[in-house]
Amino acid sequence: MKMKIKSFKIVAFLFVISVFSACMEEQVKPEDKKTEDKKSSTETKRVVLLKTKLDNAAFNLFGSKFKTDVGGRNQTGVHRFSGLFRNKAEAARVTGDWDTCALVTITENTDGTYTVILNFGEGCEDDGKFITGIVAFTGSETDTSGVFKIAFDKFSERAIGEVVEKPSTVNGFYEGSWSFSLNNGLEYEEAFKTAFEVNYQDGAKETFAGEGELAGDLDGFVVSKYNFAGSNLNHDVYAAFVVNPLVYDFDCKNTTIFTAGTEAFKVNDKSSAVDFGQGACDNIFTLLFEGVTIIIDLDKINS
């Protein structure tokens, strides 16, 4: 069987967004529904957990792949989508190695970018999954810079034979512009923008949109700007921004979140903060909510 390209694996990982918050509804319940403070802190905790999962999708897999591909060598043109957007012929060669049930087409756009479209139509079996909808990769690149976008249209994924309690589809995109240099080792910069909408068959909807900037090297990356806003199935409305830069350390092998930095949240008009610590390699962060401190260990939640 042919190996799937690294960028296509992102499709499955990002789809976690559409099912994660439903899990959070069961895992995070108010400890005492009689008090408004308890209810508000639970709403905030639920949103923070969802946003943390989004970060895993947007940064963790991308960053790890970036480091793995570079492998500590001073080579140019290495990025998570490298090779896909150099030219149309190279895109055709790369997509020829994809083992997928989707109809794959490549188009050349008037602005010099290329678009690789994976059309799963009404659904087909792909690597043990039943996938529907369309995923499109668009971009262009040189040896030291590029632009890219991954877009979803009525996308859904489930295991073969799985019964989904709340069927949904995902529309949205993640796009960015990147550059790096080898003047002082490898230095990488990226500006990104994302917007997702999860639509459920019963008419319910979740939304998420954000923009930010990050910089990194072979050791990890730092998110200096990240502004985002959205709503979830529980009708929580939220917004947040980075207060102190968020640090992701590639050397923390079993860590799936930032190891340092803080973010300020507002959930349903209630303010809070999230502290990722001072650099320890763990999956623990602290939620600070109007005098209440809640320590969250993702390893325990996900076990």
HUFENWO-V964539 format. One record per pair of residues at least 6 apart in sequence whose C-alpha atoms are under 7 Angstrom apart, sorted by sequence separation. I is the first residue (numbers start at 1). J is the second residue. If there is no record, write none. Layout:
i = [I/I]
j = [J/J]
This chain:
i = [32/33/84/85/108/124/125/140/141/180/181/199/215/216/231/265/266/287/288/31/83/84/107/108/123/124/140/180/181/198/199/214/215/230/231/265/286/287/30/70/83/107/123/124/139/140/180/197/198/214/215/230/264/265/277/286/287/30/69/106/107/123/139/179/180/197/198/214/229/230/264/276/286/84/106/122/138/139/179/197/213/214/229/248/249/263/264/275/276/285/286/105/106/120/121/122/138/178/179/196/197/213/228/229/247/248/262/263/274/275/285/30/104/105/120/121/137/138/156/178/196/213/228/246/247/262/263/274/275/284/285/29/66/104/105/120/121/137/156/177/178/195/196/212/213/227/228/247/262/274/284/28/66/104/119/120/136/137/155/156/176/177/195/212/227/246/247/261/262/273/274/283/284/65/103/104/119/136/154/155/176/177/194/195/211/212/226/227/246/261/273/283/102/103/118/119/135/136/154/155/176/194/210/211/226/245/246/260/261/272/273/283/102/103/118/135/153/154/175/176/193/194/210/211/225/244/245/259/260/272/28/62/102/117/118/134/135/152/153/175/193/210/224/244/258/259/260/271/272/117/134/152/153/174/175/192/193/209/210/243/244/259/260/116/117/133/134/152/174/192/209/242/243/259/115/116/133/134/151/152/173/174/191/192/208/209/224/242/243/259/24/115/116/133/151/173/191/208/223/224/241/242/259/101/115/132/133/150/151/172/173/190/191/207/208/222/223/240/241/101/114/115/132/149/150/172/190/207/222/223/240/241/101/113/114/131/132/149/150/171/172/189/190/206/207/222/240/88/100/113/114/131/149/170/171/189/206/221/222/239/240/255/257/113/130/131/148/149/170/171/188/189/206/221/239/255/256/129/130/148/170/188/205/220/221/238/239/255/21/85/129/130/147/148/169/170/187/188/204/220/238/252/20/129/130/147/168/169/187/219/220/237/238/128/129/146/147/168/169/186/219/236/237/128/146/168/186/219/236/145/146/167/168/145/166/167/144/145/144/17/144/14/13/85/86/85/86/85/86/77/77/76/77/76/7/7/4/5/3/4/2/3/4/2/3/2/72/67/18/18/64/43/60/56/56/44/41]
j = [38/39/90/91/114/130/131/146/147/186/187/205/221/222/237/271/272/293/294/38/90/91/114/115/130/131/147/187/188/205/206/221/222/237/238/272/293/294/38/78/91/115/131/132/147/148/188/205/206/222/223/238/272/273/285/294/295/39/78/115/116/132/148/188/189/206/207/223/238/239/273/285/295/94/116/132/148/149/189/207/223/224/239/258/259/273/274/285/286/295/296/116/117/131/132/133/149/189/190/207/208/224/239/240/258/259/273/274/285/286/296/42/116/117/132/133/149/150/168/190/208/225/240/258/259/274/275/286/287/296/297/42/79/117/118/133/134/150/169/190/191/208/209/225/226/240/241/260/275/287/297/42/80/118/133/134/150/151/169/170/190/191/209/226/241/260/261/275/276/287/288/297/298/80/118/119/134/151/169/170/191/192/209/210/226/227/241/242/261/276/288/298/118/119/134/135/151/152/170/171/192/210/226/227/242/261/262/276/277/288/289/299/119/120/135/152/170/171/192/193/210/211/227/228/242/261/262/276/277/289/46/80/120/135/136/152/153/170/171/193/211/228/242/262/276/277/278/289/290/136/153/171/172/193/194/211/212/228/229/262/263/278/279/136/137/153/154/172/194/212/229/262/263/279/136/137/154/155/172/173/194/195/212/213/229/230/245/263/264/280/46/137/138/155/173/195/213/230/245/246/263/264/281/124/138/155/156/173/174/195/196/213/214/230/231/245/246/263/264/125/138/139/156/173/174/196/214/231/246/247/264/265/126/138/139/156/157/174/175/196/197/214/215/231/232/247/265/114/126/139/140/157/175/196/197/215/232/247/248/265/266/281/283/140/157/158/175/176/197/198/215/216/233/248/266/282/283/157/158/176/198/216/233/248/249/266/267/283/50/114/158/159/176/177/198/199/216/217/233/249/267/281/50/159/160/177/198/199/217/249/250/267/268/159/160/177/178/199/200/217/250/267/268/160/178/200/218/251/268/178/179/200/201/179/200/201/179/180/180/54/181/57/57/139/140/140/141/141/142/142/143/143/144/144/80/81/97/98/97/98/97/98/99/98/99/99/218/218/170/198/250/236/256/256/257/267/289]
